[in-house]
Amino acid sequence: METNQTSLLDRIGTSVFTKLITIVILVLLLLIPLFWVKNLIEERKNRQSEVSDEIAFKWAGQQVISGPVIAIPYQVVKEIVTTDKNIISTKNTYVTQYVYLLPKTLNINSTISPESLKRGIYKSVVYNAQLNLKGSFDEIDFNKLDLNGVDLEWKNAKIIIGLSDLKGLGASPTLVFNQKDIEFEPNMSVLNPFENNMIAAIDLSTTKTTLGDFQIKFNIRGSQSINFLPLAKQTTIQAKGTWANPSFNGAVLADDRKITNNSFEATWNIPSFNRKFSQQWTGAVEKLYEINNNYAINAPMNDGYNNQTEPAPSTNNHIASEKDMIQINFLEEVNNYQKTMRVAKYGILIIILTFAALFFTEIIKKQRIHLIQYMLIGFAMVLFYSLLLSISEHLGFNMAYLLAAIATIILIASFIKSITRDIKSAFIFSGVLGLFYSFIFILMQLRDYSLIVGTIGIFIILAILMRLSTKINWYQFDKR
């Protein structure tokens, strides 16, 4: 009876089914170190973001160029009611409000020179840009405003442009308005239509009209992206620069763009129908402010000429955001952390395929491989991703993938040779591993077609395994 029980236990221990169940449990356990590897990739990626933010803080952040806008003040009498000891009193006070006028035409020419700055092993993209803004203002249409020209303080008119990070300003911008040179100054008043403002005082008391042409030139520094908020009736943006892989985002696709190995050019033509603002409006001080990294302006909806005596609340749906801007992002040529994370997502698939190949090698060669040896091979395959991450920070993704794959294949193949004492098996297994890693690398390059190619590839691998399984008499192992 003891002999029968021992024989039964031996049969269970050497059963193919039991071995498969144990391998599946081992695969599930290897998800834990794979999870740790993914956390490590995220940690290094976050560290790169922190370094990029530090570089941007010292250089200049993402720039948003807005305007120009003409603002002309006028006085409004408001009645204030107060109650003191049941005595109600009223008094009149003057409140300053503004007429805002957007340009009729605006042509923005920008030449951008991005470059990579390094801090330790991390890099961040920064740029220098030369901007030339040309355009014209139309006259204020008083027929659609509850005002007349006499009410306006023409002498205190202002032209305002917005720049999100004034630290990136290379020199004071120059303004030519109706052939007169005017200097911009930092804003010291409550007039803040944009996040950060530069204001030029224009005395219109002699002409009492906003009709005229303007030209504004200035140089800026920034990082990662440059953004334009189109405010004119007709805005044309022409951008060119020395960067091989810009990303164009925002409200409108470029009408024309050309990208080469080391430069780009793009042009946008944007009518006011894509704008959420009126051409002119009246009201208290309007504010362009930041909400969750979006820039929003409290201004009237683009429903023609509008008279608004109070600023719209911050929850107004008719506000500008990133989606209303023209954005040019300057991306790194290769994002090592993003690619490494994508490869790591295939980690469990590679482990399953490798264990399947190892299991078939064990069956075909009729030589048992211990579960501890399966585990060591699994750890070697998990270590591949740590090698890929660490090497890619210094040599780039492609070279790191090649070196990490070669190192892992040599390590596992030499281990298989030591187990089976058969160099041919080691070579065959190294070829199988090389095929798996090549397959994943090809999937990484395809992007749009990675799903269909990956599905077909796995289908073919499964078909091969099914074909091999028919060549094996599985019941012979259970009869021993």
C-alpha positions as CSV (number, residue, x, y, z in Angstrom):
1,M,0.0,0.0,0.0
2,E,2.8,2.4,0.9
3,T,4.4,1.5,-2.5
4,N,1.2,2.4,-4.3
5,Q,0.9,5.7,-2.5
6,T,4.5,6.5,-3.3
7,S,4.0,5.6,-6.9
8,L,0.9,7.8,-7.1
9,L,2.8,10.8,-5.6
10,D,5.6,10.3,-8.0
11,R,3.2,10.2,-10.9
12,I,1.5,13.4,-9.7
13,G,4.9,15.1,-9.2
14,T,6.1,14.1,-12.7
15,S,2.8,14.7,-14.4
16,V,2.8,17.0,-17.4
17,F,-0.4,18.6,-16.3
18,T,1.1,19.3,-12.8
19,K,4.2,20.8,-14.5
20,L,2.0,23.1,-16.6
21,I,0.0,24.3,-13.6
22,T,3.2,25.0,-11.7
23,I,4.6,27.0,-14.7
24,V,1.4,29.0,-14.9
25,I,1.7,29.9,-11.2
26,L,5.3,30.8,-11.8
27,V,4.3,33.1,-14.6
28,L,1.8,34.9,-12.4
29,L,4.4,35.3,-9.7
30,L,6.8,36.9,-12.2
31,L,4.2,39.7,-12.7
32,I,5.4,41.1,-9.3
33,P,9.0,41.9,-10.4
34,L,7.5,43.1,-13.8
35,F,5.3,45.5,-11.8
36,W,8.4,46.8,-9.9
37,V,10.2,47.3,-13.2
38,K,7.3,49.4,-14.5
39,N,7.4,51.5,-11.3
40,L,11.1,52.0,-11.8
41,I,10.5,53.3,-15.4
42,E,7.8,55.7,-14.1
43,E,10.1,56.9,-11.4
44,R,12.9,57.7,-13.9
45,K,10.4,59.3,-16.2
46,N,9.1,61.5,-13.4
47,R,12.7,62.5,-12.6
48,Q,13.2,63.6,-16.2
49,S,10.1,65.7,-16.0
50,E,11.4,67.3,-12.8
51,V,14.7,68.2,-14.4
52,S,12.9,69.6,-17.5
53,D,10.8,71.8,-15.2
54,E,13.9,73.0,-13.4
55,I,15.6,73.9,-16.7
56,A,12.4,75.6,-17.9
57,F,12.2,77.6,-14.7
58,K,15.7,79.0,-15.2
59,W,15.4,79.4,-19.0
60,A,11.7,80.1,-19.6
61,G,8.6,78.1,-19.6
62,Q,6.2,77.3,-22.4
63,Q,5.3,80.6,-24.1
64,V,1.9,81.9,-25.1
65,I,1.9,84.9,-27.3
66,S,-1.4,86.8,-27.3
67,G,-2.6,90.1,-28.8
68,P,-2.2,92.8,-29.5
69,V,-5.4,94.5,-28.1
70,I,-6.2,98.2,-27.9
71,A,-7.8,99.2,-24.6
72,I,-9.3,102.8,-24.1
73,P,-10.6,103.8,-20.7
74,Y,-13.8,105.7,-19.9
75,Q,-15.6,106.6,-16.7
76,V,-18.9,105.2,-15.6
77,V,-20.9,106.6,-12.8
78,K,-22.2,104.0,-10.4
79,E,-24.5,104.5,-7.4
80,I,-23.4,102.9,-4.1
81,V,-26.1,102.4,-1.5
82,T,-25.0,102.1,2.2
83,T,-26.9,101.5,5.4
84,D,-25.7,103.0,8.8
85,K,-27.9,102.9,11.9
86,N,-31.0,102.3,9.8
87,I,-30.2,105.3,7.7
88,I,-29.9,104.6,4.0
89,S,-27.6,106.8,2.0
90,T,-26.5,106.8,-1.6
91,K,-23.5,108.3,-3.3
92,N,-22.1,108.3,-6.8
93,T,-18.7,107.1,-7.7
94,Y,-16.7,106.9,-10.9
95,V,-15.6,103.5,-12.1
96,T,-13.0,103.0,-14.8
97,Q,-14.0,100.6,-17.6
98,Y,-12.5,100.0,-21.1
99,V,-13.4,99.6,-24.7
100,Y,-11.5,96.6,-26.1
101,L,-10.7,96.4,-29.8
102,L,-9.1,93.4,-31.5
103,P,-7.0,93.7,-34.7
104,K,-8.5,93.6,-38.1
105,T,-5.6,91.7,-39.5
106,L,-2.6,90.1,-37.9
107,N,0.4,88.4,-39.6
108,I,2.8,86.6,-37.3
109,N,6.2,85.6,-38.6
110,S,8.3,83.5,-36.3
111,T,11.8,81.9,-36.7
112,I,12.4,79.3,-34.0
113,S,15.7,77.7,-33.1
114,P,15.2,74.8,-30.6
115,E,18.1,73.0,-28.9
116,S,18.6,70.4,-26.2
117,L,20.0,71.4,-22.8
118,K,21.5,68.6,-20.6
119,R,21.6,68.3,-16.9
120,G,23.3,65.1,-15.8
121,I,21.9,62.3,-18.0
122,Y,18.6,64.2,-18.7
123,K,17.8,66.5,-21.6
124,S,15.1,69.1,-22.1
125,V,14.2,71.0,-25.3
126,V,14.4,74.8,-25.2
127,Y,14.3,77.4,-27.9
128,N,15.0,81.0,-29.0
129,A,12.4,82.6,-31.3
130,Q,12.4,85.9,-33.3
131,L,8.8,87.2,-33.7
132,N,7.5,89.8,-36.1
133,L,3.9,90.8,-35.7
134,K,2.3,93.0,-38.4
135,G,-1.3,94.1,-38.8
136,S,-3.9,96.8,-38.6
137,F,-6.7,98.0,-36.4
138,D,-10.1,99.2,-37.7
139,E,-12.1,102.0,-36.2
140,I,-14.4,101.5,-33.2
141,D,-18.0,101.1,-34.4
142,F,-19.9,103.3,-31.9
143,N,-23.2,102.5,-33.5
144,K,-23.1,99.2,-31.8
145,L,-21.9,100.4,-28.4
146,D,-23.7,102.4,-25.8
147,L,-20.9,105.0,-26.0
148,N,-19.7,107.8,-28.1
149,G,-16.2,109.1,-28.8
150,V,-16.5,111.9,-26.4
151,D,-16.7,109.5,-23.5
152,L,-13.4,107.9,-24.2
153,E,-10.1,109.0,-22.7
154,W,-8.2,108.8,-26.0
155,K,-5.0,110.2,-24.4
156,N,-4.7,107.1,-22.1
157,A,-5.2,104.5,-24.8
158,K,-3.1,101.4,-24.5
159,I,-1.8,98.6,-26.8
160,I,-1.3,95.4,-24.9
161,I,0.4,92.1,-25.8
162,G,0.6,89.1,-23.7
163,L,3.6,86.8,-23.0
164,S,3.1,84.0,-20.5
165,D,6.7,84.0,-19.2
166,L,8.3,87.5,-19.2
167,K,11.6,85.9,-18.0
168,G,12.1,84.7,-21.6
169,L,12.0,88.2,-23.1
170,G,15.4,88.9,-24.8
171,A,15.0,92.6,-25.0
172,S,12.2,95.2,-24.8
173,P,9.8,94.8,-27.7
174,T,9.6,97.6,-30.3
175,L,6.3,98.9,-31.5
176,V,5.6,101.0,-34.5
177,F,2.1,102.4,-34.6
178,N,1.1,104.6,-37.5
179,Q,4.8,105.2,-38.2
180,K,5.6,106.2,-34.6
181,D,8.1,104.4,-32.5
182,I,6.6,103.5,-29.0
183,E,8.2,101.6,-26.2
184,F,6.5,98.8,-24.3
185,E,6.7,98.8,-20.5
186,P,6.0,96.2,-17.8
187,N,2.5,96.5,-16.6
188,M,2.1,98.3,-13.3
189,S,-1.6,98.9,-13.5
190,V,-4.8,96.8,-12.9
191,L,-5.2,96.4,-16.7
192,N,-4.3,92.7,-17.1
193,P,-6.1,91.1,-20.0
194,F,-3.4,88.4,-20.3
195,E,-1.5,86.3,-17.9
196,N,1.6,88.6,-18.1
197,N,1.3,91.9,-20.0
198,M,3.4,94.4,-21.8
199,I,1.7,97.8,-22.3
200,A,2.5,100.6,-24.7
201,A,0.8,103.9,-24.2
202,I,-0.5,105.5,-27.4
203,D,-1.9,109.0,-27.4
204,L,-4.9,109.1,-29.7
205,S,-6.2,112.5,-28.5
206,T,-5.4,114.3,-31.7
207,T,-6.9,111.7,-34.2
208,K,-9.5,110.2,-31.9
209,T,-9.5,107.0,-34.0
210,T,-8.0,103.6,-33.6
211,L,-7.5,103.2,-37.4
212,G,-3.9,102.4,-38.2
213,D,-1.1,99.9,-38.9
214,F,1.3,98.4,-36.3
215,Q,4.4,96.3,-36.2
216,I,5.9,94.6,-33.1
217,K,9.2,92.9,-33.0
218,F,10.8,91.0,-30.1
219,N,12.9,87.9,-29.2
220,I,11.9,85.4,-26.7
221,R,13.2,82.2,-25.0
222,G,11.0,79.3,-24.1
223,S,10.9,75.5,-23.6
224,Q,9.0,72.6,-25.0
225,S,6.3,74.5,-26.9
226,I,5.4,77.9,-28.4
227,N,1.7,78.9,-28.5
228,F,-0.2,81.6,-30.4
229,L,-3.6,82.9,-29.5
230,P,-5.2,84.2,-32.7
231,L,-7.4,87.2,-31.9
232,A,-7.6,89.2,-35.2
233,K,-10.5,89.0,-37.7
234,Q,-8.0,87.4,-40.0
235,T,-4.8,85.9,-38.5
236,T,-1.9,84.5,-40.5
237,I,0.8,82.6,-38.7
238,Q,4.0,81.6,-40.4
239,A,6.5,79.5,-38.4
240,K,9.8,78.0,-39.4
241,G,12.6,76.5,-37.4
242,T,15.5,74.0,-37.2
243,W,13.8,70.9,-35.7
244,A,13.1,67.6,-37.3
245,N,10.1,66.4,-35.4
246,P,7.7,69.2,-34.3
247,S,4.2,68.4,-33.3
248,F,1.4,70.8,-34.4
249,N,-1.6,70.9,-32.1
250,G,-4.3,73.3,-31.2
251,A,-7.4,74.8,-32.8
252,V,-6.6,74.6,-36.5
253,L,-4.5,72.3,-38.6
254,A,-1.7,74.0,-40.6
255,D,-2.8,74.9,-44.2
256,D,0.7,74.1,-45.4
257,R,3.6,72.4,-43.7
258,K,7.0,71.0,-44.7
259,I,9.2,68.9,-42.5
260,T,12.7,67.8,-43.4
261,N,15.4,66.0,-41.5
262,N,16.6,69.2,-39.8
263,S,13.9,71.9,-40.4
264,F,10.2,72.7,-40.6
265,E,7.9,75.3,-42.0
266,A,4.2,75.7,-41.4
267,T,1.5,78.3,-42.2
268,W,-2.0,78.9,-40.7
269,N,-4.8,81.1,-42.0
270,I,-7.4,81.6,-39.3
271,P,-10.6,83.7,-39.7
272,S,-12.5,85.1,-36.8
273,F,-15.2,82.5,-37.2
274,N,-12.9,80.2,-35.2
275,R,-12.6,82.8,-32.5
276,K,-14.8,82.9,-29.4
277,F,-14.6,86.7,-28.9
278,S,-16.3,89.8,-30.3
279,Q,-14.3,92.2,-32.4
280,Q,-15.0,94.8,-29.8
281,W,-16.6,95.0,-26.4
282,T,-16.9,97.2,-23.3
283,G,-16.6,96.3,-19.7
284,A,-14.5,96.3,-16.6
285,V,-10.9,94.9,-16.6
286,E,-10.9,91.6,-18.5
287,K,-8.6,88.9,-17.2
288,L,-6.8,86.2,-19.1
289,Y,-5.9,83.6,-16.4
290,E,-4.7,80.1,-16.1
291,I,-7.0,77.2,-15.2
292,N,-5.4,73.7,-15.1
293,N,-2.7,74.8,-17.5
294,N,-5.3,76.3,-19.9
295,Y,-5.4,80.0,-20.6
296,A,-8.9,81.5,-20.6
297,I,-10.1,85.0,-21.3
298,N,-13.4,86.3,-19.9
299,A,-14.7,88.0,-23.0
300,P,-18.0,88.2,-24.9
301,M,-19.0,85.4,-27.3
302,N,-18.3,86.0,-31.0
303,D,-21.8,87.1,-31.8
304,G,-20.9,90.2,-33.7
305,Y,-20.4,93.5,-31.8
306,N,-21.4,93.2,-28.3
307,N,-21.8,95.6,-25.4
308,Q,-20.9,94.0,-22.1
309,T,-20.6,96.2,-19.1
310,E,-19.5,93.4,-16.7
311,P,-16.8,90.8,-17.1
312,A,-18.0,87.3,-17.7
313,P,-17.7,84.9,-14.8
314,S,-14.8,82.4,-14.8
315,T,-17.2,79.5,-15.4
316,N,-18.3,81.0,-18.8
317,N,-18.3,78.5,-21.6
318,H,-17.2,81.2,-24.0
319,I,-13.6,81.3,-23.0
320,A,-10.3,80.5,-24.7
321,S,-8.3,77.5,-23.8
322,E,-5.4,75.5,-25.2
323,K,-7.8,74.2,-27.9
324,D,-8.2,77.7,-29.2
325,M,-4.5,78.2,-29.7
326,I,-2.0,77.3,-32.3
327,Q,0.6,75.1,-30.6
328,I,4.0,73.9,-31.8
329,N,5.6,71.3,-29.6
330,F,9.3,70.4,-29.8
331,L,9.6,66.8,-28.9
332,E,12.7,64.8,-28.2
333,E,13.6,62.6,-31.2
334,V,13.4,59.5,-29.0
335,N,11.5,59.2,-25.8
336,N,13.4,56.4,-24.1
337,Y,11.0,56.0,-21.1
338,Q,7.9,55.9,-23.2
339,K,9.4,53.2,-25.5
340,T,10.8,51.2,-22.6
341,M,7.4,51.2,-21.0
342,R,5.8,50.0,-24.2
343,V,8.3,47.1,-24.4
344,A,7.7,46.3,-20.7
345,K,4.0,45.9,-21.5
346,Y,4.9,42.9,-23.7
347,G,7.0,41.4,-20.9
348,I,4.5,38.8,-19.7
349,L,3.9,37.7,-23.4
350,I,7.7,37.1,-23.9
351,I,7.9,35.2,-20.6
352,I,4.9,32.9,-21.6
353,L,6.4,32.3,-25.1
354,T,9.8,31.5,-23.6
355,F,8.5,29.1,-21.0
356,A,6.4,27.4,-23.7
357,A,9.6,27.0,-25.9
358,L,11.4,25.8,-22.8
359,F,8.7,23.3,-22.0
360,F,8.7,21.9,-25.5
361,T,12.5,21.6,-25.4
362,E,12.1,19.6,-22.1
363,I,9.6,17.3,-23.7
364,I,11.4,16.8,-27.0
365,K,14.8,16.2,-25.4
366,K,13.2,14.1,-22.7
367,Q,15.2,15.8,-20.0
368,R,13.6,17.3,-17.0
369,I,14.2,21.0,-16.2
370,H,13.7,22.0,-12.5
371,L,11.2,24.7,-11.6
372,I,14.0,26.6,-9.9
373,Q,15.7,26.7,-13.3
374,Y,12.5,28.0,-14.9
375,M,12.4,30.7,-12.2
376,L,16.0,31.7,-12.8
377,I,15.3,32.1,-16.5
378,G,12.2,34.1,-15.7
379,F,14.3,36.5,-13.5
380,A,16.8,36.9,-16.3
381,M,14.0,37.9,-18.7
382,V,12.7,40.4,-16.2
383,L,16.2,41.8,-15.7
384,F,16.2,42.5,-19.5
385,Y,13.9,45.5,-18.9
386,S,16.1,47.0,-16.2
387,L,19.1,46.6,-18.5
388,L,17.1,48.3,-21.3
389,L,16.1,51.2,-19.0
390,S,19.6,51.9,-17.6
391,I,21.5,51.6,-20.9
392,S,19.0,53.7,-22.8
393,E,19.6,56.6,-20.5
394,H,23.2,56.7,-21.8
395,L,23.2,55.2,-25.3
396,G,19.7,55.6,-26.6
397,F,16.9,53.2,-27.0
398,N,17.9,51.2,-30.1
399,M,21.4,50.5,-29.0
400,A,20.2,49.7,-25.5
401,Y,17.6,47.2,-26.8
402,L,20.3,45.5,-28.9
403,L,22.8,45.2,-26.1
404,A,20.2,44.1,-23.5
405,A,18.7,41.5,-25.8
406,I,22.1,40.1,-26.7
407,A,23.2,39.9,-23.1
408,T,19.9,38.2,-22.1
409,I,20.0,35.7,-24.9
410,I,23.7,34.8,-24.2
411,L,22.9,34.3,-20.5
412,I,19.9,32.1,-21.0
413,A,21.4,30.1,-23.9
414,S,24.5,29.3,-21.9
415,F,22.3,28.2,-19.0
416,I,20.3,25.9,-21.3
417,K,23.6,24.5,-22.6
418,S,24.6,23.7,-19.0
419,I,21.3,22.1,-18.3
420,T,20.9,20.0,-21.4
421,R,24.6,19.4,-22.1
422,D,23.7,20.0,-25.7
423,I,25.1,23.0,-27.6
424,K,22.6,22.5,-30.5
425,S,19.7,23.0,-28.1
426,A,21.4,26.1,-26.8
427,F,21.7,27.5,-30.3
428,I,18.1,26.7,-31.2
429,F,16.8,28.3,-28.0
430,S,18.9,31.4,-28.6
431,G,17.5,31.6,-32.1
432,V,13.9,31.4,-30.6
433,L,14.7,34.1,-28.1
434,G,16.2,36.3,-30.8
435,L,13.1,35.8,-32.9
436,F,10.9,36.9,-29.9
437,Y,12.9,40.0,-29.2
438,S,13.1,41.0,-32.9
439,F,9.3,40.5,-33.1
440,I,8.7,42.9,-30.2
441,F,11.2,45.5,-31.6
442,I,9.4,45.4,-35.0
443,L,6.1,46.0,-33.2
444,M,7.6,49.1,-31.5
445,Q,8.4,50.6,-34.9
446,L,5.1,50.0,-36.6
447,R,2.8,52.0,-34.3
448,D,-0.3,52.2,-36.5
449,Y,0.0,48.6,-37.6
450,S,1.4,47.1,-34.4
451,L,-2.0,45.6,-33.3
452,I,-2.7,43.7,-36.6
453,V,1.0,42.6,-37.0
454,G,1.2,41.6,-33.4
455,T,-2.0,39.6,-33.5
456,I,-1.0,37.8,-36.7
457,G,2.5,37.1,-35.3
458,I,1.0,35.5,-32.1
459,F,-1.4,33.6,-34.2
460,I,1.4,32.1,-36.2
461,I,3.4,31.3,-33.1
462,L,0.4,29.5,-31.6
463,A,-0.1,27.6,-34.9
464,I,3.5,26.4,-34.7
465,L,3.1,25.3,-31.1
466,M,-0.1,23.5,-31.9
467,R,1.7,21.7,-34.8
468,L,4.5,20.6,-32.5
469,S,2.1,19.3,-29.9
470,T,0.7,16.9,-32.4
471,K,4.1,15.3,-32.8
472,I,4.3,14.4,-29.2
473,N,2.7,11.4,-27.4
474,W,1.6,13.2,-24.2
475,Y,0.2,10.0,-22.6
476,Q,3.6,8.3,-22.5
477,F,4.6,10.6,-19.6
478,D,1.6,9.8,-17.5
479,K,2.2,6.0,-17.9
480,R,5.6,6.1,-16.4
